[in-house]
Amino acid sequence: MAEIEFVIVANHAEAHNGLLYLSGAGWNEAALGFSPEGPSTALHFGIGVSVLVPWTETNRKHHLQVRMEHEDGGEPLFRADGDLEVGRPPSVHHGADQRAVLAIDGIAQFPRAGGYRLVAQVSEGKMRTVSFRVRNLGVLSFPAAS
């Protein structure tokens, strides 16, 4: 069965020609300002995902879901769904697993400070999660226009 090899949060993520490019990867805390009404300032983020597909599961569609949610669950702040299909290159060794890397870039506002997590799952396989915290820098205030 295809499985999530890893999922990582970054400032920026790109995938080209089977390679994953990450900038500012592996952070575990975001310090953001919050408005008096609640939501944080916008956070640009990247997500890197690696899916390992066994030889016997190549040339088949696998459904991938990645979501960002509060540690208590509830409605996701961000969700990406899609299908991937990994073929067998002509020169690959018989029986070799194949790796598919994906990059997601997004922008999110957080309803409150606290713990959040990225959850990645392919088909009905085991989920992989990575946790991070959003810290409140304080209430944003803007000077009155004159």
Rosetta blueprint (number, residue, H / E / L):
1 M L
2 A L
3 E E
4 I E
5 E E
6 F E
7 V E
8 I E
9 V E
10 A E
11 N L
12 H E
13 A E
14 E E
15 A E
16 H E
17 N L
18 G L
19 L E
20 L E
21 Y E
22 L E
23 S E
24 G L
25 A L
26 G L
27 W L
28 N L
29 E E
30 A E
31 A E
32 L E
33 G E
34 F E
35 S L
36 P L
37 E L
38 G L
39 P L
40 S E
41 T L
42 A L
43 L E
44 H E
45 F E
46 G E
47 I E
48 G E
49 V E
50 S E
51 V E
52 L E
53 V E
54 P L
55 W H
56 T H
57 E H
58 T L
59 N L
60 R L
61 K E
62 H E
63 H E
64 L E
65 Q E
66 V E
67 R E
68 M E
69 E E
70 H E
71 E L
72 D L
73 G E
74 G E
75 E E
76 P E
77 L E
78 F E
79 R E
80 A E
81 D E
82 G E
83 D E
84 L E
85 E E
86 V L
87 G L
88 R L
89 P L
90 P L
91 S L
92 V L
93 H L
94 H L
95 G L
96 A L
97 D L
98 Q E
99 R E
100 A E
101 V E
102 L E
103 A E
104 I E
105 D E
106 G E
107 I E
108 A E
109 Q L
110 F L
111 P L
112 R L
113 A L
114 G E
115 G E
116 Y E
117 R E
118 L E
119 V E
120 A E
121 Q E
122 V E
123 S L
124 E L
125 G L
126 K L
127 M L
128 R E
129 T E
130 V E
131 S E
132 F E
133 R E
134 V E
135 R E
136 N E
137 L E
138 G E
139 V E
140 L L
141 S L
142 F L
143 P L
144 A L
145 A L
146 S L
